[in-house]
Amino acid sequence: MSIDRNKKLSFATRSVHAGYDSSANEGSLNPPIYMTSTYAFDNVEQGAGRFSGEEKGHFYSRISNPTQEILESRLADLEEGEAALATASGMGAITATLWTLVGPGDQILVDKTLYGCTFSFMEHGLKKFGVDICYVDFTDHGELQSQLSDKTKVIYFETPVNPNMRVIDIAAVSTLVKDYSPDIKIMVDNTYCTPALQRPLTLGADLVVHSATKYLGGHGDLIAGAVVGDAETIQQIRLFGLKDMTGAVISPMTVFLILRGIKTLQLRMERHCQNAQAIAEMLHQHPAVDQVFFPGLKTDPWHAMASTQMDDFGGMIALELKGGYDASVRMLNKLKLAKLAVSLGDAETLIQHPASMTHSVYTLEERAAHGISEGLVRISAGLEAIEDIIADLEQALES
Ligand SMILES: *Cc1c(COP(=O)(O)O)cnc(C)c1O
């Protein structure tokens, strides 16, 4: 029997089992990979019924696929949403969702700091089509309140924010916005935390988006994304944002790898969090380091807030060296074990420089205005033994 949606089971158990019934699949412990673009109908009536939506079932893999459906049930279960849609990339999920929710004349209120390509899509994509993008500091609830208007259709933010690690209060923002108008959709990018650490839908958000490329896949071997929310909105995104606007369809092979990755999600997140905590504490005391941004440090301004909405503090750290930009470059070029690479959430410790890499689509002035400093270094704590990661960082910091 399928144990889909059994909320009584713990998160780790649901990560392994939710959405898949081996007894309905020849006993196969792992799900079959349905490599098919189309589905044969028994007769014309059945085909017509599937197209009109009157009959359940697949008709073309740009819309749905049985392997993909397993991942979607599992993600919906873990995020505690009704339904999910898996996509070819995180940007595929973000763009398919926003193309579905907004049109010319509508406004999106976004936090002042966003993942680089999300910023680029808003600033250079949606704006061109007449959507008003308004940047607000979401940690300032008075400012957020003052910007809400009849035009506001979507509220969009990440928390902790990539790359500067500010923490936004999901429950407080949701209450404030829903008090103004229950029709405004609240969208949270939960890539940094995954549902293992934070479940925005239980705190009042309407939609959660993911880059599954990161912790959900967890092994740096794929690009994928997902959106989770209520069944009606997810269906609209599937039939418009995905089917007609982006075509950002995920491959069944990629789905298989993400399902495999999610089985160890909780185990991996525990180690990512432990390693990040130890790295942050070492950096905090290091004479070459000016500032460490990590909500797990008791001295961090977001520590109390993060403790209430996150189960642990995550695997991502940002830091600023006393020697600024030049010192950052010297340190990054001296790393031996940690890889100088963008992306995050992999087994390998990854370090990058947002101003020249992930956030280089912002101009210098935009970075200053949006809170991304030039010397900032971002670390994704990997799964290596902590003493080896620390030894590598220490030798690089000596320069
Ligand atoms: C990587 C990332 C994205 C984009 O996801 P892709 O899978 O690379 O398209 C969006 N948001 C955040 C926070 C990310 O880290």
The ligand as a Gaussian input file, in Angstrom:
#p B3LYP/6-31G(d) Opt

LIG

0 1
 C       20.665000      28.264000      -7.985000
 C       19.546000      29.065000      -7.462000
 C       18.435000      29.381000      -8.263000
 C       18.364000      28.996000      -9.731000
 O       18.299000      27.611000      -9.900000
 P       18.871000      26.827000     -11.213000
 O       18.565000      25.404000     -10.879000
 O       20.321000      27.134000     -11.311000
 O       18.095000      27.330000     -12.376000
 C       17.407000      30.089000      -7.685000
 N       17.448000      30.481000      -6.391000
 C       18.507000      30.208000      -5.592000
 C       18.481000      30.659000      -4.175000
 C       19.589000      29.489000      -6.099000
 O       20.628000      29.233000      -5.304000

